[in-house]
Amino acid sequence: MADSDTASIQVIELGADNTLTLPAEMAQVLGPGSRIVVMKQGDTLVLKRIDILSHLDRVAATPDSAPLTLEEMNEIVHAVRHQYAEDE
């Protein structure tokens, strides 16, 4: 297992103003300005870096073709249902 894959456990303290200061090596993994989602699982908090797409990234990721019409979607649904009915 590579060093970056090994678990690292350190104790940190919740400040009076509800802030946590991450150890430097953990903060470096995330990088400055990183967005982090906090998940509560029982008495455990899990921190995970998330990548938020910018508005420009979202526009660039949209398909170039026109979206399917309702009629086209219905045709696909009926074809799949017909195929499943034949398989049974």
N, C-alpha and C positions, 0 to 999 in steps of 0.2 A: 504494500500500500504506500502511495506517495505521501510525503510530508503534508501536502495540502489536504489529504483525505483523512488524516488522523484526527481524532477527537481532542479537543482542548477544553478543559474545564477550569474556570476561574471564578472566584467569589467577588461580586461587586455589591455596592450598597446603594439603596434607593435614597436619593437626597431629599431634604426637607421640602424642596420645591417640585417633588415628583420626577426628578431627572435621574437618568442612569448614565454613567460614563463608562464606555466600553474600553477594555484594554487596547493599547495601541495596535497590537498585531491583529486583533479582531476587527478593529475599525479600518485597518488597511485592506483587509479582505473585501469589505463592503465598498470602500471608496467614498470620498467626500461627496456630499449631495445625494447619496443613495436614498431611495424611498424604501421603507421597511414596513412590512405588514406584521402586526403583532396578533398572535393567535393564543387564546386561552384554552387549555386542555386540562380540566380539573384544577389542581393547584400549580400547574406548570404553564409558563409563558414561552412561546416559540417565536423567535424573530426570524424573518425571512426577507431577503432583498427581493424587490419586485422591479420589473422594468415597465415603466409607463410609456406608452407610445405617445409621441407628440401629435398634435393635430396634423402636421405635415406628413408624418409617418403613416397616419391612418388614411389620409387621402392617397398617398402613394401606394398603399396596400390594397386599395379597392380595385376590383377587376375592371378591365377595359371594356368588357362586353356588357350589353344591356342585361338587366336582371330578368329572370324568368317571369313570364306572365302567370296569372292565376290558372289560366287554361293549361299552360305547359306543366305547371306543378301538379295539377289534377291528373293529367295524362300519365305522369311519372308515378304518382301514387297508385292509380288504377293498374298500371302495368306491374308494379311490384306486388300489389295485393293479388293480382291474377297469377303471378308466378308462385307466390306462397301457397295459393289454393291448389295449384297443380301439384306441388311438392307433397301435399298432405295426403 
